[in-house]
Amino acid sequence: MAEHDDEIIIPESELVNDTIKELEAQLKREPPPFSNNLDNVIVVDCIPIVGPDKLEKLKNVLKRTFGACAKITISTDKVHMPMDQNTKKTFGYAFVELSSLDDVSNALTFLNNYKLDKRHILIVNRFSEFERMDNVSEEYTPPSIPEYKPKDNLGWWLSDRREQFGIMYAKQTEVYWHEPIKPQPELIIKKAISDGCLFQWSTFGSYFALVVRGQRVILCAGDKWSLVHNYDHHGVDSVVFSPKEQYLTTFLSDNSPMEKEFFTIWDIKSGKKLRNFAKGNFFKWSHDDKYFARMTEGKISMYETPSCGLLDKKSFAIANVESFEWNPKKNVISIFIRGGENTPSFLSLIEIPSRREVYRKSLFSVKSCTMNWQSEGRYLCLQVDRYTKSKKAIVTSFEIFNLEAKIVTTEILLMKDSVKLFSWEPTGTRFGIIHGEGESNLVNVSFYQMGKKKLEHKNTLEKRSAKKIFWSPRGSNLVIGGKNGSLEFYNAAMSETMSESDHYMVSALKWDPTGHYVCTYVSAWKMQMENGYTIRTFKGDVVHKVIKDQFYDFQWRPRPPTLLSKEKEAEIRSNLKKYAAKYKEEDAGLLGVIIDAKHKEQQRLLQEYADRMKAYKENYSQEREERIRLRDGALSDDENDYEEIEHFEERVVDEQEEEILA
């Protein structure tokens, strides 16, 4: 009998453990295969060219830049800079290994075109893009030419002499032509919207923005109201356009928990997100869109476009800075710096981007200061509240600086009573002040003008219930808004009140761009009754009055600044009667067309009525025999053919017995 080998049985658990140990040993002996996946590698070009002695310093600069601008953490050993063997210096570019595809996306978004210093602007690309370009065929292949699609005409509506306005009510947004001659505005477009939406015109009226709160901003343009871009910002509450319509700022509501991405700056034409900013004060833009800034404690952070990086990589460190404002026509900021108990406060004018201080003024015993620029940047008015010597009372004065003069001059206006409001005329040198005694309900409204040699007092309206001044965009005319919706239409050039009116529970007042018409409306956001809007002329005459339930907002479409020179505008003013006659003739012709159309409609209705009456009479005649049959042979078509019969009926209504004592 043959002998059999003993059978060896190994428990399954030991077998698994041995397999794992064998694999671990194999991994220690053989390194893992090299991965050809370079999706996490980016190429950073246009960096400084340095030698070995400054190589580590440059790597640390890139490390800090990645962390500060793109919130990307890298180590210096992940930054590779090839060296030129001949010059012993770098080539001016670096390969950077990142940990994730999200970091690659952030690097492309925030670091491409980032200004590292005055001479170096970073260019960031994926490494895979270089591989693709390296594998381009030597044979020329003509590019495919896409079908031409004409761009939307952003100024299509300017060729019409009429104005446009938009309204929002219930779940509808509508845009109309304003035609004062016609009985009702002419509807252009109507869009259904969801709850919580807002709409906003851009600075010059080129774009129509619909804010879907909490989600995105939708931008439309052109006569077909076609989509420009969607700007997605989770939690978005509203939107602000830059002065030249190049950039868009979306921001969240004050109670939003998302503080790191509170503000987002977008490029309007490309739809590209330029940068996110943390919660803080709102940004203020320069007149030409080149810079925007905001103030934090002890400093002003100035950013430049399109990189959205800090100007010269540093903020303005200014101790005790309280406020700043941009000059409306120049890249100059005015800064108010509060002084100490024994040191004066300061007004400082700083030129951007040079940071050169062009003017400084000391202010003493200041409690508060408000800066108001005139629209053309010629004058800067400081409303200064000062303590008296006893420091028991406060006196208000206006210090107006003429910045166009070779030597800056100052006009000082002292106010004896409390100042409620200061307001410059939009296109002139006049300004209005609402002032009165303490908390009195009746105040005075005074008007002044900057003369060639001195400040001139023009007029004072006494004992008015004024709360706000609404200047016409063209100047001269204004509306003084008072309590309970009172409206006073005033001509500052002639110093006369043209008319008085009211709009009970009014929420807001808005002038059209021409200054010919003004709208007051009651918004359902503030009041649930009498919602709707009223359009008046600058004299106060009612043109249109519309009542709409759940009416929320009214906005005139803005117009861009005129392209005419001052000389051409002066020529038009000198020939105003000629142009006025021309447009009066056009208006008369349009009015004649409207009246003719109304007359034709009335004639049509009269003819329709006559035809119906004729048909009724013919039908009545045809039914004569049938009426006789139904009345048992009696013909009673004559309404006077009747016999009057009087019948009296007596009825006991109530009967009572009462015993009378003798």
C-alpha positions as CSV (number, residue, x, y, z in Angstrom):
1,M,0.0,0.0,0.0
2,A,1.5,3.2,-1.1
3,E,2.2,5.8,1.6
4,H,0.5,9.1,1.3
5,D,2.1,12.5,2.4
6,D,0.6,14.1,5.4
7,E,-2.1,16.7,4.4
8,I,-1.2,20.2,5.6
9,I,-4.1,22.5,6.5
10,I,-3.5,26.3,7.0
11,P,-6.2,28.4,8.7
12,E,-7.8,31.0,6.5
13,S,-7.0,33.9,8.8
14,E,-3.3,33.0,8.8
15,L,-3.4,32.7,5.0
16,V,-4.8,36.3,4.7
17,N,-2.2,37.7,7.1
18,D,0.7,36.0,5.2
19,T,-0.7,37.4,1.9
20,I,-0.8,40.9,3.3
21,K,2.7,40.6,4.7
22,E,4.0,39.4,1.3
23,L,2.4,42.3,-0.5
24,E,3.9,44.8,2.0
25,A,7.4,43.3,1.5
26,Q,7.0,43.5,-2.2
27,L,6.0,47.2,-2.0
28,K,9.1,47.9,0.0
29,R,11.3,46.2,-2.6
30,E,9.6,47.8,-5.6
31,P,8.5,51.5,-5.7
32,P,5.1,52.3,-7.2
33,P,4.9,53.0,-10.9
34,F,5.3,56.7,-11.8
35,S,2.0,58.4,-12.6
36,N,1.8,60.3,-15.8
37,N,-1.3,62.3,-14.6
38,L,-0.2,66.0,-14.5
39,D,-3.6,67.5,-14.0
40,N,-2.6,68.9,-10.6
41,V,0.5,70.7,-12.1
42,I,0.3,74.3,-13.2
43,V,2.8,76.6,-15.0
44,V,3.4,80.0,-13.5
45,D,5.0,82.3,-16.0
46,C,6.4,85.9,-15.9
47,I,8.0,85.6,-12.4
48,P,11.3,87.3,-11.6
49,I,14.5,85.8,-12.9
50,V,16.8,85.1,-10.0
51,G,20.0,83.2,-9.1
52,P,20.6,80.4,-6.6
53,D,21.1,82.9,-3.8
54,K,17.5,84.3,-4.1
55,L,15.7,81.1,-5.2
56,E,14.3,80.1,-1.8
57,K,13.2,83.7,-1.1
58,L,11.3,83.7,-4.4
59,K,9.6,80.4,-3.6
60,N,8.5,81.8,-0.2
61,V,7.0,84.8,-2.0
62,L,5.0,82.5,-4.3
63,K,3.9,80.4,-1.3
64,R,2.6,83.5,0.5
65,T,0.9,84.8,-2.7
66,F,-0.9,81.5,-3.3
67,G,-2.1,81.5,0.3
68,A,-3.2,85.2,0.4
69,C,-4.8,85.5,-3.0
70,A,-6.2,82.0,-3.8
71,K,-6.3,80.4,-0.3
72,I,-4.0,77.6,-1.5
73,T,-1.5,76.0,0.8
74,I,1.7,74.8,-0.9
75,S,5.2,73.9,0.3
76,T,8.3,75.3,-1.3
77,D,9.5,71.8,-2.3
78,K,6.4,71.6,-4.7
79,V,7.7,74.7,-6.6
80,H,10.2,73.7,-9.3
81,M,12.2,76.4,-11.2
82,P,14.5,75.2,-14.0
83,M,17.9,76.9,-14.1
84,D,19.8,78.1,-17.2
85,Q,23.1,76.3,-17.0
86,N,24.9,79.1,-18.9
87,T,23.7,82.1,-16.8
88,K,23.0,80.1,-13.6
89,K,19.7,81.9,-13.3
90,T,16.0,80.8,-13.6
91,F,14.1,81.1,-16.8
92,G,11.3,83.2,-15.3
93,Y,8.7,80.4,-14.9
94,A,7.9,77.7,-12.4
95,F,6.1,74.4,-12.2
96,V,3.9,74.1,-9.1
97,E,2.3,70.9,-7.9
98,L,-1.1,71.4,-6.2
99,S,-3.0,69.0,-4.0
100,S,-6.3,69.0,-5.8
101,L,-8.2,70.0,-9.0
102,D,-10.1,72.6,-6.9
103,D,-6.8,74.3,-6.1
104,V,-5.9,74.3,-9.8
105,S,-9.2,76.0,-10.6
106,N,-8.7,78.6,-7.8
107,A,-5.1,79.3,-9.0
108,L,-6.4,79.9,-12.6
109,T,-9.2,82.2,-11.3
110,F,-7.3,84.3,-8.7
111,L,-3.7,84.3,-9.8
112,N,-3.9,84.6,-13.6
113,N,-3.1,88.2,-14.4
114,Y,-2.2,88.9,-10.8
115,K,0.2,91.8,-10.4
116,L,3.1,90.4,-8.4
117,D,5.0,93.8,-8.5
118,K,5.3,96.7,-10.9
119,R,7.1,94.7,-13.5
120,H,5.7,91.2,-13.1
121,I,2.1,90.1,-13.9
122,L,1.7,86.4,-13.4
123,I,0.3,84.2,-16.2
124,V,-1.0,80.8,-15.0
125,N,-1.9,77.8,-17.2
126,R,-2.4,74.1,-16.7
127,F,0.6,71.9,-17.6
128,S,-1.7,69.9,-19.9
129,E,-2.2,73.0,-22.1
130,F,1.6,73.0,-22.8
131,E,1.4,69.3,-23.7
132,R,-1.4,70.0,-26.1
133,M,0.4,72.9,-27.8
134,D,3.6,70.8,-28.0
135,N,1.7,68.1,-29.9
136,V,0.3,70.5,-32.5
137,S,0.6,69.1,-36.1
138,E,3.1,70.6,-38.4
139,E,0.6,70.8,-41.2
140,Y,-1.5,73.9,-41.2
141,T,-5.2,73.4,-40.7
142,P,-7.4,76.4,-41.4
143,P,-9.6,77.2,-38.5
144,S,-13.3,76.8,-38.8
145,I,-15.1,80.2,-39.0
146,P,-18.2,80.2,-36.9
147,E,-21.4,81.7,-38.3
148,Y,-21.5,85.5,-37.7
149,K,-24.0,86.5,-35.1
150,P,-24.4,90.3,-34.7
151,K,-24.0,91.6,-31.2
152,D,-26.9,93.2,-29.4
153,N,-27.1,97.0,-29.8
154,L,-26.8,98.1,-26.2
155,G,-28.1,101.6,-27.1
156,W,-31.1,100.6,-29.3
157,W,-33.6,102.5,-27.2
158,L,-31.7,105.8,-27.4
159,S,-32.8,106.4,-31.0
160,D,-36.4,106.9,-29.7
161,R,-37.1,110.3,-28.1
162,R,-39.3,108.7,-25.5
163,E,-38.2,107.5,-22.1
164,Q,-38.5,104.0,-20.7
165,F,-39.4,102.8,-17.2
166,G,-39.7,99.4,-15.5
167,I,-42.2,98.3,-12.8
168,M,-42.5,95.3,-10.6
169,Y,-45.8,94.1,-9.1
170,A,-47.1,90.7,-7.8
171,K,-45.1,88.2,-9.8
172,Q,-44.6,90.4,-12.9
173,T,-41.9,92.7,-14.3
174,E,-42.9,95.1,-17.1
175,V,-41.0,97.7,-19.2
176,Y,-42.9,100.6,-20.9
177,W,-42.4,103.5,-23.2
178,H,-43.4,106.7,-21.5
179,E,-45.6,108.7,-23.8
180,P,-47.3,111.6,-22.0
181,I,-49.6,112.4,-25.0
182,K,-51.1,108.9,-25.0
183,P,-53.7,108.0,-22.3
184,Q,-51.6,105.0,-21.2
185,P,-47.9,104.0,-21.4
186,E,-47.0,101.6,-24.2
187,L,-45.9,98.1,-23.0
188,I,-42.6,96.8,-24.4
189,I,-42.0,93.5,-22.6
190,K,-43.6,91.5,-19.8
191,K,-41.8,88.9,-17.7
192,A,-43.1,86.5,-15.1
193,I,-40.8,86.3,-12.0
194,S,-40.7,84.3,-8.8
195,D,-41.1,85.5,-5.3
196,G,-38.2,87.5,-3.8
197,C,-36.9,88.9,-7.1
198,L,-35.5,92.4,-7.7
199,F,-34.7,94.3,-10.9
200,Q,-32.1,96.9,-11.5
201,W,-31.0,99.1,-14.5
202,S,-27.2,99.5,-15.0
203,T,-25.6,102.9,-14.6
204,F,-26.2,104.0,-18.2
205,G,-29.2,101.8,-18.9
206,S,-27.4,99.4,-21.2
207,Y,-28.3,96.3,-19.1
208,F,-31.4,95.0,-17.3
209,A,-30.5,93.0,-14.2
210,L,-32.9,90.5,-12.6
211,V,-31.8,89.4,-9.1
212,V,-33.1,86.0,-8.2
213,R,-32.4,86.3,-4.4
214,G,-30.4,83.5,-2.9
215,Q,-29.3,82.2,-6.3
216,R,-28.0,84.4,-9.2
217,V,-28.2,87.6,-11.1
218,I,-29.5,87.4,-14.7
219,L,-28.3,90.2,-17.1
220,C,-30.3,91.0,-20.3
221,A,-29.6,93.6,-23.1
222,G,-30.6,94.6,-26.6
223,D,-34.0,95.1,-28.2
224,K,-34.7,91.4,-27.9
225,W,-33.8,91.4,-24.2
226,S,-31.4,88.5,-24.9
227,L,-29.3,86.9,-22.1
228,V,-25.8,88.4,-21.5
229,H,-24.7,86.2,-18.6
230,N,-25.8,84.5,-15.5
231,Y,-23.8,85.5,-12.4
232,D,-24.1,82.7,-9.8
233,H,-23.6,83.8,-6.2
234,H,-25.2,81.6,-3.5
235,G,-27.2,83.7,-1.1
236,V,-27.1,86.9,-3.3
237,D,-29.3,89.6,-2.1
238,S,-28.7,92.6,-4.4
239,V,-26.4,94.1,-7.0
240,V,-24.4,97.3,-7.7
241,F,-23.0,98.4,-11.1
242,S,-19.7,100.3,-11.4
243,P,-19.9,103.9,-12.7
244,K,-18.8,102.9,-16.3
245,E,-20.8,99.6,-16.4
246,Q,-17.7,97.5,-16.7
247,Y,-18.0,95.6,-13.4
248,L,-20.8,94.1,-11.3
249,T,-20.8,93.7,-7.5
250,T,-23.1,91.1,-6.0
251,F,-23.5,90.9,-2.2
252,L,-25.3,89.0,0.4
253,S,-27.8,90.2,3.1
254,D,-26.5,91.5,6.4
255,N,-27.8,88.5,8.3
256,S,-26.0,86.0,6.0
257,P,-23.7,83.6,7.8
258,M,-21.3,83.4,4.8
259,E,-18.9,86.1,5.7
260,K,-15.8,85.0,3.6
261,E,-17.6,85.4,0.2
262,F,-19.9,88.3,1.1
263,F,-19.0,90.4,-1.9
264,T,-18.1,89.2,-5.4
265,I,-16.7,91.4,-8.2
266,W,-17.6,90.3,-11.8
267,D,-16.5,91.4,-15.3
268,I,-19.7,92.1,-17.0
269,K,-18.8,91.4,-20.7
270,S,-16.9,88.1,-20.1
271,G,-19.0,87.0,-17.1
272,K,-15.8,86.1,-15.3
273,K,-15.7,86.1,-11.5
274,L,-12.7,88.4,-10.6
275,R,-12.6,88.1,-6.8
276,N,-14.5,87.4,-3.6
277,F,-14.3,89.7,-0.6
278,A,-15.2,89.1,3.1
279,K,-18.0,91.0,4.8
280,G,-17.3,94.6,5.7
281,N,-18.0,98.1,4.5
282,F,-19.3,98.6,1.0
283,F,-16.9,99.4,-1.8
284,K,-16.7,102.9,-3.4
285,W,-15.7,103.1,-7.1
286,S,-13.6,105.7,-8.9
287,H,-15.4,107.6,-11.7
288,D,-13.5,105.6,-14.4
289,D,-13.8,102.1,-13.0
290,K,-10.0,101.8,-12.5
291,Y,-10.1,101.6,-8.7
292,F,-12.4,100.7,-5.9
293,A,-11.8,101.0,-2.2
294,R,-13.3,100.4,1.2
295,M,-12.4,101.5,4.7
296,T,-11.6,99.3,7.7
297,E,-10.4,100.4,11.1
298,G,-7.3,102.5,10.7
299,K,-6.8,101.9,7.0
300,I,-8.3,102.3,3.5
301,S,-7.8,99.3,1.1
302,M,-7.5,100.4,-2.5
303,Y,-7.9,97.8,-5.3
304,E,-7.2,98.2,-9.0
305,T,-9.0,96.6,-11.9
306,P,-9.0,94.2,-13.6
307,S,-6.7,92.2,-11.3
308,C,-8.7,93.3,-8.2
309,G,-5.4,93.2,-6.3
310,L,-4.3,95.8,-3.7
311,L,-2.8,98.9,-5.2
312,D,1.0,98.5,-4.7
313,K,0.2,95.5,-2.5
314,K,-0.5,97.6,0.6
315,S,-3.3,99.6,2.1
316,F,-3.3,103.2,3.2
317,A,-2.5,103.0,6.9
318,I,-4.2,106.1,8.4
319,A,-4.8,106.3,12.1
320,N,-8.2,107.6,13.2
321,V,-9.6,107.7,9.6
322,E,-13.4,108.2,9.8
323,S,-14.6,108.5,6.1
324,F,-13.5,109.0,2.5
325,E,-15.1,110.0,-0.7
326,W,-14.1,109.9,-4.4
327,N,-13.9,113.0,-6.5
328,P,-16.7,112.5,-9.2
329,K,-14.4,113.5,-12.1
330,K,-10.8,112.7,-11.0
331,N,-8.9,109.9,-9.3
332,V,-8.6,111.8,-6.0
333,I,-10.0,110.8,-2.7
334,S,-11.0,113.1,0.2
335,I,-10.3,111.7,3.7
336,F,-11.5,113.0,7.0
337,I,-9.1,112.1,9.9
338,R,-10.4,112.7,13.4
339,G,-8.1,114.5,15.8
340,G,-7.5,113.9,19.5
341,E,-8.5,116.0,22.5
342,N,-5.7,118.4,22.0
343,T,-4.9,117.8,18.3
344,P,-6.8,119.0,15.3
345,S,-8.8,116.9,12.8
346,F,-7.7,116.9,9.1
347,L,-9.1,117.0,5.7
348,S,-6.7,115.4,3.2
349,L,-6.9,115.1,-0.6
350,I,-4.8,112.2,-2.0
351,E,-4.1,111.5,-5.6
352,I,-4.5,107.9,-6.9
353,P,-2.4,105.9,-7.8
354,S,0.6,108.1,-6.9
355,R,-0.6,108.4,-3.2
356,R,0.6,112.0,-3.3
357,E,-1.2,114.3,-0.9
358,V,-2.3,117.4,-2.9
359,Y,-4.1,119.3,-0.1
360,R,-4.5,119.3,3.7
361,K,-6.6,121.4,5.9
362,S,-6.7,121.4,9.7
363,L,-10.1,121.5,11.5
364,F,-10.4,122.3,15.2
365,S,-13.0,121.3,17.9
366,V,-14.8,118.9,15.5
367,K,-17.5,116.6,16.7
368,S,-18.4,115.2,13.3
369,C,-17.8,115.9,9.6
370,T,-19.6,115.0,6.4
371,M,-18.0,115.4,2.9
372,N,-20.2,116.3,-0.1
373,W,-18.6,116.6,-3.6
374,Q,-20.2,118.8,-6.3
375,S,-21.0,116.7,-9.4
376,E,-18.3,118.2,-11.5
377,G,-15.6,117.9,-8.8
378,R,-15.1,121.7,-8.7
379,Y,-16.2,122.1,-5.1
380,L,-16.0,120.0,-1.9
381,C,-18.3,121.0,0.9
382,L,-17.6,119.9,4.5
383,Q,-20.5,120.0,6.9
384,V,-18.7,120.4,10.2
385,D,-20.4,120.1,13.6
386,R,-18.3,121.9,16.2
387,Y,-18.4,122.2,20.0
388,T,-18.7,125.7,21.4
389,K,-16.0,126.9,23.8
390,S,-18.1,125.7,26.8
391,K,-18.6,122.4,25.0
392,K,-22.3,122.5,26.0
393,A,-23.7,123.2,22.5
394,I,-22.9,122.3,18.9
395,V,-22.7,124.7,16.0
396,T,-22.9,123.7,12.3
397,S,-20.9,125.3,9.6
398,F,-20.3,124.6,5.9
399,E,-16.8,125.0,4.6
400,I,-16.8,125.0,0.7
401,F,-13.4,124.5,-1.0
402,N,-12.9,125.7,-4.6
403,L,-10.5,123.2,-5.9
404,E,-10.3,124.6,-9.5
405,A,-8.6,127.8,-8.4
406,K,-4.8,128.0,-8.6
407,I,-4.8,128.5,-4.8
408,V,-7.6,126.6,-3.0
409,T,-10.1,129.1,-1.6
410,T,-12.7,128.5,1.1
411,E,-16.1,129.9,1.7
412,I,-17.6,129.5,5.2
413,L,-21.3,129.5,5.9
414,L,-22.4,129.5,9.6
415,M,-25.8,128.1,10.5
416,K,-27.6,129.4,13.6
417,D,-30.1,126.5,13.8
418,S,-30.0,122.7,13.4
419,V,-29.2,121.4,9.9
420,K,-31.4,118.5,8.7
421,L,-30.1,118.1,5.1
422,F,-27.6,119.4,2.6
423,S,-28.0,118.7,-1.1
424,W,-26.0,119.9,-4.2
425,E,-27.7,120.6,-7.5
426,P,-26.7,117.8,-9.9
427,T,-25.4,119.9,-12.8
428,G,-24.7,123.3,-11.3
429,T,-23.3,125.3,-8.4
430,R,-26.4,125.7,-6.3
431,F,-27.2,123.8,-3.2
432,G,-30.1,123.6,-0.8
433,I,-30.2,123.3,3.0
434,I,-33.1,122.2,5.2
435,H,-32.7,123.7,8.7
436,G,-34.8,124.5,11.7
437,E,-35.0,124.9,15.4
438,G,-34.5,121.6,17.4
439,E,-37.3,119.1,16.7
440,S,-39.8,121.5,15.3
441,N,-42.1,120.1,12.7
442,L,-41.8,123.3,10.6
443,V,-38.4,124.0,9.0
444,N,-36.8,126.4,6.5
445,V,-35.4,125.5,3.1
446,S,-32.6,127.9,2.0
447,F,-30.9,128.0,-1.4
448,Y,-27.3,129.3,-2.1
449,Q,-25.1,129.5,-5.2
450,M,-21.3,129.7,-5.6
451,G,-20.8,133.0,-7.3
452,K,-17.6,134.1,-9.2
453,K,-16.3,136.0,-6.2
454,K,-18.4,134.8,-3.1
455,L,-21.2,132.6,-1.9
456,E,-24.6,134.1,-2.7
457,H,-27.8,133.5,-0.8
458,K,-30.7,133.1,-3.2
459,N,-33.9,132.4,-1.3
460,T,-35.4,130.9,1.9
461,L,-38.7,129.1,2.1
462,E,-40.0,129.5,5.6
463,K,-42.2,127.2,7.7
464,R,-42.3,124.2,5.5
465,S,-42.8,120.6,6.6
466,A,-39.8,119.6,4.5
467,K,-37.9,116.3,4.9
468,K,-36.0,115.9,1.7
469,I,-34.9,117.7,-1.5
470,F,-35.2,115.9,-4.8
471,W,-33.2,117.8,-7.5
472,S,-34.0,117.3,-11.2
473,P,-31.1,115.6,-13.0
474,R,-30.8,118.7,-15.2
475,G,-30.8,121.1,-12.3
476,S,-32.9,124.2,-11.7
477,N,-36.2,122.3,-10.8
478,L,-36.7,120.3,-7.7
479,V,-39.4,118.8,-5.5
480,I,-39.4,119.4,-1.7
481,G,-40.9,116.3,-0.1
482,G,-42.6,116.8,3.2
483,K,-44.6,115.0,5.9
484,N,-47.7,113.0,4.9
485,G,-46.6,112.9,1.3
486,S,-46.7,116.7,0.6
487,L,-44.9,117.8,-2.6
488,E,-43.8,121.3,-3.5
489,F,-42.6,121.8,-7.0
490,Y,-40.0,124.6,-7.0
491,N,-37.9,126.4,-9.6
492,A,-34.5,127.4,-8.0
493,A,-33.5,129.5,-11.0
494,M,-36.6,131.7,-10.8
495,S,-37.0,131.3,-7.0
496,E,-40.6,130.5,-7.3
497,T,-43.0,127.7,-6.3
498,M,-44.7,126.3,-9.4
499,S,-47.3,124.2,-7.6
500,E,-48.1,122.1,-4.5
501,S,-49.6,118.6,-4.4
502,D,-49.4,115.5,-2.3
503,H,-49.3,111.7,-2.6
504,Y,-50.5,110.0,0.6
505,M,-48.2,107.3,2.0
506,V,-45.7,107.9,-0.8
507,S,-42.7,105.5,-0.6
508,A,-40.2,107.1,-3.0
509,L,-39.8,109.9,-5.7
510,K,-37.8,109.4,-8.8
511,W,-37.0,111.9,-11.7
512,D,-36.7,110.7,-15.3
513,P,-33.3,111.3,-17.0
514,T,-34.5,114.4,-18.9
515,G,-35.8,116.1,-15.8
516,H,-39.2,116.7,-17.5
517,Y,-41.2,114.1,-15.5
518,V,-41.2,112.8,-11.9
519,C,-42.7,109.7,-10.5
520,T,-44.0,109.1,-7.0
521,Y,-45.2,105.6,-5.9
522,V,-46.4,103.6,-2.9
523,S,-44.6,100.3,-2.6
524,A,-46.2,97.2,-1.0
525,W,-42.8,96.6,0.7
526,K,-43.7,99.6,2.9
527,M,-47.5,100.0,2.7
528,Q,-50.2,97.5,1.8
529,M,-52.8,100.1,0.8
530,E,-53.1,102.5,-2.3
531,N,-50.2,100.7,-4.1
532,G,-49.4,102.2,-7.5
533,Y,-47.6,105.1,-9.1
534,T,-48.3,108.6,-10.4
535,I,-46.2,110.4,-13.1
536,R,-46.2,114.2,-13.1
537,T,-44.5,116.9,-15.1
538,F,-41.8,119.0,-13.5
539,K,-44.5,121.6,-12.7
540,G,-46.6,119.0,-10.9
541,D,-49.4,118.3,-13.4
542,V,-50.5,114.7,-13.3
543,V,-49.8,112.8,-16.6
544,H,-50.5,109.1,-15.6
545,K,-51.9,107.6,-12.5
546,V,-51.9,103.8,-12.1
547,I,-53.2,101.7,-9.2
548,K,-51.9,98.1,-9.0
549,D,-52.2,95.6,-6.1
550,Q,-48.9,94.3,-4.7
551,F,-47.0,97.1,-6.6
552,Y,-43.3,97.0,-5.4
553,D,-40.9,99.1,-7.5
554,F,-40.6,101.8,-10.2
555,Q,-37.3,102.7,-12.0
556,W,-36.7,105.0,-14.9
557,R,-34.2,103.7,-17.4
558,P,-31.0,105.8,-17.1
559,R,-29.3,107.5,-20.1
560,P,-25.6,107.6,-20.8
561,P,-23.8,111.0,-20.5
562,T,-24.2,113.3,-23.6
563,L,-21.5,113.1,-26.2
564,L,-22.0,116.8,-27.1
565,S,-19.3,119.3,-26.3
566,K,-20.0,122.3,-24.1
567,E,-19.8,124.5,-27.1
568,K,-22.4,122.4,-28.9
569,E,-24.7,122.4,-25.9
570,A,-24.4,126.2,-25.7
571,E,-25.3,126.5,-29.4
572,I,-28.4,124.4,-28.9
573,R,-29.5,126.5,-25.9
574,S,-29.1,129.7,-28.0
575,N,-31.3,128.1,-30.7
576,L,-33.7,126.5,-28.3
577,K,-36.8,128.2,-29.8
578,K,-36.0,126.8,-33.2
579,Y,-35.7,123.2,-31.8
580,A,-38.7,123.7,-29.6
581,A,-40.9,124.7,-32.5
582,K,-39.7,121.6,-34.4
583,Y,-40.6,119.2,-31.6
584,K,-43.8,121.1,-30.9
585,E,-44.8,120.4,-34.5
586,E,-44.0,116.7,-34.1
587,D,-46.0,116.6,-30.9
588,A,-48.9,118.3,-32.6
589,G,-48.8,115.8,-35.4
590,L,-48.7,112.9,-33.0
591,L,-51.5,114.4,-31.0
592,G,-53.5,114.8,-34.2
593,V,-52.9,111.1,-35.0
594,I,-54.1,110.2,-31.5
595,I,-57.1,112.4,-31.7
596,D,-58.0,111.1,-35.2
597,A,-57.7,107.5,-34.0
598,K,-59.9,108.3,-31.0
599,H,-62.5,110.0,-33.3
600,K,-62.5,107.0,-35.6
601,E,-63.0,104.7,-32.6
602,Q,-65.9,106.7,-31.4
603,Q,-67.5,106.7,-34.9
604,R,-67.0,102.9,-35.0
605,L,-68.8,102.5,-31.7
606,L,-71.6,104.8,-32.8
607,Q,-72.1,102.9,-36.0
608,E,-72.0,99.6,-34.1
609,Y,-74.7,100.9,-31.8
610,A,-76.9,102.1,-34.7
611,D,-76.6,98.7,-36.5
612,R,-77.6,96.8,-33.3
613,M,-80.7,99.1,-32.8
614,K,-81.7,98.5,-36.4
615,A,-81.4,94.7,-36.0
616,Y,-83.4,94.8,-32.8
617,K,-86.3,96.8,-34.5
618,E,-86.4,94.4,-37.4
619,N,-86.6,91.5,-35.1
620,Y,-89.3,93.2,-33.1
621,S,-91.5,93.7,-36.2
622,Q,-91.1,90.1,-37.3
623,E,-92.4,88.9,-34.0
624,R,-95.6,91.0,-34.1
625,E,-98.0,88.1,-35.0
626,E,-96.5,85.9,-32.3
627,R,-97.0,88.6,-29.7
628,I,-100.7,88.9,-30.7
629,R,-101.2,85.1,-30.4
630,L,-99.6,85.0,-27.0
631,R,-101.9,87.9,-25.8
632,D,-105.1,86.2,-27.0
633,G,-105.6,88.5,-30.0
634,A,-104.8,91.7,-28.2
635,L,-102.3,94.1,-29.8
636,S,-100.7,96.1,-27.1
637,D,-97.5,97.4,-28.7
638,D,-98.5,100.9,-27.9
639,E,-97.3,101.6,-24.4
640,N,-100.0,104.3,-24.0
641,D,-102.8,101.8,-24.8
642,Y,-103.8,100.8,-21.3
643,E,-106.6,101.3,-18.7
644,E,-105.9,102.5,-15.2
645,I,-108.0,100.8,-12.4
646,E,-107.8,101.9,-8.8
647,H,-108.6,99.4,-6.1
648,F,-108.7,100.1,-2.4
649,E,-108.5,97.4,0.3
650,E,-108.9,98.1,4.0
651,R,-107.2,95.8,6.5
652,V,-107.0,95.9,10.3
653,V,-103.4,96.0,11.2
654,D,-103.6,96.0,15.0
655,E,-106.4,96.2,17.6
656,Q,-106.1,97.0,21.3
657,E,-108.7,97.3,24.1
658,E,-107.9,99.7,27.0
659,E,-110.0,100.2,30.1
660,I,-110.5,103.9,31.0
661,L,-111.0,104.7,34.7
662,A,-113.8,107.1,35.5
